Amino acid sequence: MPQDFWLNALYSVTPTVLIGLVFWFVLRAIIRADRSERSAKAKIEREERAKMGLPPKDA
């Protein structure tokens, strides 16, 4: 009887934990991609401003 209880508890919690992990990985990937894209865009903007002889944009 106690073994059935713990097995049922494990089976009931497992899907929630797995979906939570998938959600966390997806959000982490989106946030990292956004951070990388913003960094690349800022670098390109600095290079273009330097080519045109403009001062660096203030942070």
C-alpha positions as CSV (number, residue, x, y, z in Angstrom):
1,M,0.0,0.0,0.0
2,P,2.6,2.7,0.9
3,Q,4.6,1.8,-2.3
4,D,1.5,2.4,-4.4
5,F,1.0,5.8,-2.7
6,W,4.5,7.0,-3.5
7,L,4.4,5.6,-7.1
8,N,1.1,7.4,-7.7
9,A,2.5,10.6,-6.2
10,L,5.6,10.3,-8.5
11,Y,3.4,9.8,-11.5
12,S,1.2,12.7,-10.7
13,V,4.1,15.1,-10.2
14,T,6.2,14.1,-13.1
15,P,4.2,15.7,-16.0
16,T,4.1,19.0,-14.2
17,V,7.8,19.0,-13.5
18,L,8.6,18.1,-17.2
19,I,6.3,20.7,-18.6
20,G,7.9,23.3,-16.2
21,L,11.4,22.4,-17.4
22,V,10.4,22.7,-21.1
23,F,8.8,26.0,-20.4
24,W,11.9,27.2,-18.5
25,F,14.2,26.1,-21.4
26,V,12.1,27.9,-24.0
27,L,12.0,31.1,-22.0
28,R,15.7,30.9,-21.3
29,A,16.4,30.5,-25.1
30,I,14.1,33.4,-26.0
31,I,15.8,35.7,-23.4
32,R,19.3,34.8,-24.5
33,A,18.4,35.3,-28.2
34,D,17.0,38.7,-27.4
35,R,20.1,39.7,-25.4
36,S,22.4,38.6,-28.2
37,E,20.3,40.4,-30.8
38,R,20.4,43.6,-28.9
39,S,24.1,43.4,-28.4
40,A,24.7,42.8,-32.1
41,K,22.4,45.7,-33.0
42,A,24.2,48.0,-30.6
43,K,27.6,47.0,-32.1
44,I,26.4,47.6,-35.6
45,E,25.0,51.0,-34.6
46,R,28.3,52.0,-33.0
47,E,30.2,51.0,-36.1
48,E,27.8,53.0,-38.4
49,R,27.9,56.1,-36.2
50,A,31.7,55.9,-36.2
51,K,31.7,55.6,-40.1
52,M,29.6,58.7,-40.3
53,G,31.8,60.6,-37.9
54,L,29.0,61.0,-35.2
55,P,29.8,60.9,-31.5
56,P,29.0,57.7,-29.6
57,K,25.4,57.4,-28.5
58,D,25.0,58.0,-24.8
59,A,23.9,55.1,-22.7
